[in-house]
Amino acid sequence: MSKWVVTFVDDHGVQGTEHFDCTSQPDLEQAARLIRAKLLPIPATLDLNDLEGRTSEPTVKSLKDQNSIQIISITPLP
């Protein structure tokens, strides 16, 4: 399994990073789910029924609109 670094900006404008183990590079939606589970464990359990199917990347949209978290990059850990 490879290690990946997801870089993001939080609601205070502070850049942060989280490390995750994945077999391949996560796409933006997968990274958003990983970040949400790590930073917001309670909201991560909620259903996104109102967004799923209506918008692409519902977790990315939810993180940005509701929590002001935006993913900047997904890179392999050297």
C-alpha positions in Angstrom: 0.0 0.0 0.0 1.2 3.5 -0.9 1.1 6.5 1.4 -0.5 9.7 0.2 -0.4 13.2 1.5 -3.6 15.3 1.1 -3.0 19.0 1.4 -6.0 21.2 2.2 -7.0 24.6 3.5 -9.3 24.7 6.5 -12.0 27.2 7.4 -9.4 29.6 9.0 -7.3 29.7 5.9 -4.6 27.5 7.5 -3.0 24.9 5.3 -2.9 21.4 6.7 -1.9 17.9 5.6 -3.1 14.4 6.4 -1.5 11.1 5.5 -3.4 8.1 4.2 -2.7 4.6 3.0 -4.3 3.7 -0.3 -3.4 1.2 -3.0 -3.6 3.8 -5.7 -3.8 7.6 -5.8 -7.1 8.7 -4.5 -9.2 11.0 -6.7 -10.6 14.3 -5.3 -13.9 12.7 -4.1 -12.0 9.8 -2.3 -9.6 12.3 -0.7 -12.6 14.4 0.5 -14.2 11.3 2.1 -10.9 10.5 3.9 -10.5 14.1 5.1 -14.1 14.3 6.3 -13.8 11.0 8.2 -10.6 12.2 9.9 -11.5 15.8 10.6 -15.2 15.6 11.0 -16.1 12.1 12.3 -19.7 12.8 13.3 -20.7 14.6 10.0 -18.9 11.8 8.1 -21.6 9.4 9.3 -24.4 11.5 7.8 -26.0 10.7 4.5 -25.4 13.0 1.5 -28.7 11.9 -0.2 -29.6 15.5 -1.1 -26.3 15.8 -3.1 -25.5 12.3 -4.3 -26.7 11.8 -7.9 -27.4 15.5 -8.3 -23.9 16.7 -8.3 -20.5 15.3 -9.1 -18.2 14.9 -6.2 -20.8 15.5 -3.4 -18.3 15.1 -0.6 -16.0 17.7 -2.1 -18.9 20.1 -2.4 -20.1 19.4 1.1 -16.7 20.0 2.6 -16.3 23.3 0.8 -19.8 24.7 1.2 -20.5 23.5 4.8 -17.1 23.4 6.4 -14.9 25.7 4.2 -12.3 23.0 3.6 -10.8 22.8 0.2 -8.4 20.2 -1.0 -5.3 21.6 -2.7 -3.3 18.6 -3.7 -2.9 14.8 -3.4 0.7 13.7 -3.7 2.7 10.5 -2.9 4.7 10.4 0.3 8.4 10.2 -0.6 
